[in-house]
């Protein structure tokens, strides 16, 4: 049995997409999940069903997932931080304090599209922060960093239902520790900015946490819990998230770069992060505040 989950901030678009899906796929059950979210159950081949739903949704502002009903509620969440759980790229914002945001942002964009090796791109960008006061880190967090809509609800709901929640970032521990506390993650992993005398040295601690380290985190956390990657949900937006997204039982591209959106199991371009709860079959009544 397959669950076809449709989520949209636009009720009219959701109704239109659902009607077209019902006409294209033999639906056996219709389950409202909350305002703007609906499960349609079907006993049909996965690939053909996904293709039919994709065609039905078309250009409508509707996010969807097609997956087996069995094991859809995941027991591990592995999430990227920058531009996924939070609204900004922290390194780009720090670069603004150093007066080099344009240069750093250009490299960030290329790295996220998969055009540059992550490690080299990170070292180059951090090098441009040499001499920046460490006070800028807290100022950046206070002034620029906000949780994306639905992030806190996503994490706290999964945690309340027994899932382990890990924030795994190619960014920096200064930010992940604070964001993890704000959203309710159980643990966080990231890179470390090196400082001396109250100033950033322009270097980052080794080993650098990037694409392979994110995948390793997924494998290590599932193993520690006695689970397998199929029991995990991974979400991110950039190329260094792709390995963990592909390995997870449900890999979601959130407002992602094309290389990620093309290979993820599902993508969220319109709804907020609570869409990941609906994809797992949670109803709005089960959401934690």
Residue pairs with C-beta under 8 A, 6 or more apart in sequence:
1 28
1 41
1 42
1 43
1 68
1 69
1 70
2 41
2 42
2 43
2 44
2 46
2 49
2 66
2 67
2 68
2 69
3 39
3 40
3 41
3 65
3 66
3 67
3 68
3 69
3 72
3 281
4 21
4 25
4 27
4 39
4 40
4 41
4 42
4 49
4 53
4 64
4 65
4 66
5 33
5 37
5 38
5 39
5 40
5 64
5 65
5 66
5 67
5 278
5 279
5 281
6 14
6 17
6 18
6 21
6 37
6 38
6 40
6 57
6 62
6 63
6 64
7 14
7 36
7 37
7 38
7 62
7 63
7 64
7 268
7 270
7 271
7 275
7 278
7 279
8 14
8 17
8 36
8 60
8 61
8 62
8 63
8 270
8 271
9 36
9 61
9 270
9 271
9 272
10 36
10 60
10 61
10 62
10 270
11 35
11 36
13 60
13 61
13 62
14 36
14 37
14 38
14 62
16 60
17 56
17 57
17 60
17 62
17 64
18 38
18 40
20 56
20 57
21 27
21 40
21 52
21 53
21 56
21 57
22 40
23 56
24 52
24 53
24 55
24 56
25 40
25 42
25 44
25 49
25 52
25 53
26 42
26 43
26 44
27 40
27 41
27 42
28 41
28 42
28 43
29 39
29 40
29 41
30 38
30 39
30 40
30 41
31 38
31 39
31 40
31 41
32 38
32 39
33 39
33 278
33 281
33 282
33 283
33 284
34 278
34 283
34 284
34 285
34 287
35 284
36 271
37 271
37 275
37 278
37 284
39 278
39 281
41 69
42 49
46 66
46 67
46 68
49 66
50 66
53 64
53 66
54 64
57 64
61 269
61 270
62 270
63 266
63 267
63 268
63 269
63 270
63 271
63 275
64 266
65 250
65 252
65 265
65 266
65 279
66 266
67 250
67 265
67 266
67 279
69 281
71 230
71 231
71 249
72 250
72 279
72 280
72 281
73 161
73 280
73 281
73 282
74 158
74 163
74 231
74 232
74 233
74 248
74 249
74 250
74 280
75 162
75 163
75 164
75 225
75 227
75 231
75 232
76 163
76 164
76 165
76 166
76 218
76 221
76 222
76 225
76 227
76 231
76 232
76 233
77 154
77 155
77 158
77 163
77 164
77 165
77 166
77 232
77 233
77 234
77 235
78 166
78 168
78 214
78 217
78 218
78 221
78 232
78 233
78 234
78 235
78 244
78 248
79 85
79 155
79 165
79 166
79 167
79 168
79 185
79 234
79 235
79 236
80 168
80 169
80 170
80 214
80 235
80 236
80 237
80 238
80 241
81 90
81 167
81 168
81 169
81 171
81 175
81 176
81 179
81 190
82 88
82 89
82 90
82 91
82 169
82 170
82 171
82 238
83 89
83 237
83 238
83 255
84 148
84 235
84 236
84 237
84 241
84 254
84 255
85 147
85 148
85 151
85 155
85 167
85 179
85 183
85 273
86 145
86 146
86 147
86 148
86 151
86 175
86 179
87 145
87 146
87 147
87 148
88 144
88 145
88 146
89 105
89 108
89 171
90 140
90 141
90 144
90 145
90 171
90 172
90 175
91 104
91 108
91 122
91 125
91 126
91 171
91 172
92 101
92 104
92 105
92 108
93 101
93 140
93 144
93 145
94 129
94 132
94 136
94 137
94 140
95 101
95 103
95 104
95 105
95 125
95 128
95 129
97 132
97 136
97 139
97 140
98 128
98 129
98 131
98 132
98 136
100 128
100 129
103 128
104 125
104 128
107 116
107 121
107 124
107 125
108 121
108 125
110 116
110 121
111 117
111 118
111 121
111 122
111 238
111 239
111 240
112 237
112 238
112 239
112 240
112 257
113 238
113 239
113 257
113 258
113 259
114 239
114 242
114 257
114 259
118 170
118 208
118 210
118 211
118 239
118 240
119 208
119 210
122 170
122 191
122 204
122 208
122 210
123 203
123 204
123 208
126 193
126 200
126 202
126 203
126 204
127 202
127 203
128 202
129 193
129 200
129 202
130 199
130 200
130 201
130 202
131 199
131 200
131 202
132 199
132 200
133 198
133 199
133 200
134 195
134 198
134 199
134 200
135 198
137 174
137 175
137 193
141 174
141 175
141 178
145 175
145 178
145 179
147 179
147 182
147 183
148 272
148 273
149 272
149 273
150 271
150 272
150 273
150 274
150 275
150 276
151 183
151 273
152 182
152 183
152 184
153 273
153 274
153 277
153 287
153 288
153 289
154 273
154 274
154 276
154 277
155 165
155 183
155 184
155 185
156 183
156 184
156 288
156 289
157 277
157 282
157 286
157 287
157 288
158 165
158 233
158 277
159 165
159 184
159 186
159 288
160 288
161 282
161 286
164 186
164 187
164 221
164 225
165 184
165 185
165 186
165 187
166 185
166 186
166 187
166 188
166 189
166 217
166 221
167 176
167 179
167 180
167 183
167 185
167 187
167 188
167 189
167 190
168 188
168 189
168 190
168 209
168 213
168 214
168 217
168 218
168 244
169 175
169 176
169 188
169 189
169 190
169 191
169 209
170 190
170 191
170 208
170 209
170 210
170 214
170 238
170 240
171 190
171 191
172 190
172 191
172 192
172 193
172 204
173 188
173 190
173 191
173 192
174 193
175 190
176 188
176 189
176 190
177 188
179 185
179 188
180 186
180 187
180 188
189 209
189 213
189 217
190 209
191 204
191 205
191 208
191 209
192 204
192 205
193 200
193 204
193 205
194 200
194 201
194 203
194 204
194 205
195 201
207 213
210 240
211 239
211 240
211 241
211 242
211 243
212 243
214 236
214 240
214 241
214 243
214 244
215 243
215 244
215 247
217 244
218 229
218 232
218 234
218 244
218 247
218 248
219 229
219 247
221 232
222 228
222 229
222 231
222 232
225 231
229 247
229 248
229 249
230 248
230 249
231 249
232 247
232 248
232 249
232 250
233 248
233 249
233 250
233 251
233 252
233 276
233 280
234 241
234 244
234 245
234 247
234 248
234 250
234 251
234 252
235 241
235 245
235 251
235 252
235 253
235 254
235 273
235 276
236 242
236 244
236 245
236 253
236 254
236 256
236 260
237 253
237 254
237 255
237 256
237 257
237 260
238 256
238 257
238 260
239 257
239 259
239 260
241 256
241 260
242 259
242 260
242 263
244 251
245 251
245 252
245 253
245 260
245 263
245 264
245 265
246 263
246 264
248 265
250 265
250 266
250 279
250 280
251 264
251 265
251 266
252 264
252 265
252 266
252 267
252 268
252 276
252 279
253 260
253 261
253 264
253 266
253 267
253 268
254 267
254 268
254 273
255 268
255 269
256 264
256 267
261 267
261 269
266 279
268 275
268 276
274 287
277 286
277 287
